[in-house]
Amino acid sequence: MERVYRNFAIGLLILAVLAPIGLLAVGDTFGEWGPNELKGKIGFVPQGLEKLSGIWNAPLPDYGIPGDESQTGKAGTYILTAVIGIVLCSGILFFVGKKVAKD
């Protein structure tokens, strides 16, 4: 069973390192539009989006550290956010799995 966990961890690490490949893509990221971009694309902003758009602001907008606009800095931040996401999701799944397994 430990081999399965090791292979899974290696796979997640590879995916985290490959995350900056998205920086090579041309154009906008699908579905990550704010109200202004959406209005430009479809001509209006849905009421719900307009109402809720100010509730949450990303801690690292555009996956970048404020003031660092270099591609190397962005790639590092992409990897950092991928690792943070993997750790958070794995931790939550681990603890939920332990609770479910107890019952």
N, C-alpha and C positions, 0 to 999 in steps of 0.2 A: 504494500500500500504506500510506503514511503516513496517508492519509485514513481508512482502516479502523481503524488504531490510535487515531487521534484520536477518532473516533466511539465506539469501544469504551471509551476512557478517560472520555469525557463521560457515557456510559451508566452506567458504574460509579460515577462521582461523583454522578449523580442518585440512584442506588440508595442510596448511603451517606447522602445528605442525607435521603432518605425513611425511613431505618431507624427513627427515633423514632416513626413512626406506630403502631408496636406498643404504645406507651405509652397510646394511646387505647382499646385493646382492653379488654373487660370479662372478668374471670375469670382463670383460670390459663393459663399458656403450655403448650400441649400438649407432653408429653414432657420437660419440664424439672422433673420432680418429684424431690424427694429421698426418702429412705426414709420419713420421717414423713408427707409428703403422700400417698405411694403407699399406705401402710397405711390412711390415712383413706379413700382412694378405693376400694380393692379388698379391704381387710380383712387383708392380710398383706404381708410384704416377701419377695420371692424371695431364696433363699439366696445366689445369685451377687451380687445387688445389695447385700445386707447385708454380704457379705464385702469387696466392692470399694469400697464407698461412701466410705471414709476415705482412699483412695489419692490422690485429687486434690481440691484446694480451689481454686476459681477465684480469680485474682488480683484481680478486681473483681467481687465477688458482686453479683448482680442488676444488672450493668452500671452500677454506681454507685460514686462516690468515697465512701469512708467519711466520714460526718459531713455530707455534702451530700445532703439529702433533697428538694431543690427539683426541680420538673419541668424547669426550664431546665438545671440541672446534670445531670439524668439524660439529657435529650435530647442535650446536648453529649457525654456519655460514650458514648451509643449511636453517635453519629457518629464519635467517636474510635476506638471498637472496630471499627466497620465499615471505617474507613480502614486501621487496622493489619492487619485481616484481609485486605483487598484487596492491600495491599503485600506481606504475607508470602506469600500464595498466588500472586501474580503473579511474585514473585521466584523461588519454588520452581519454578513452571512454566517460567519463562524458562531457568533453569539446567538443568533436566531436558531441556527441549527442545533446548538447545545440545548437551548430551551425546548425545542420541539422534540429532540431525542429523549429528554427527561420524562416527558409526559406520556 
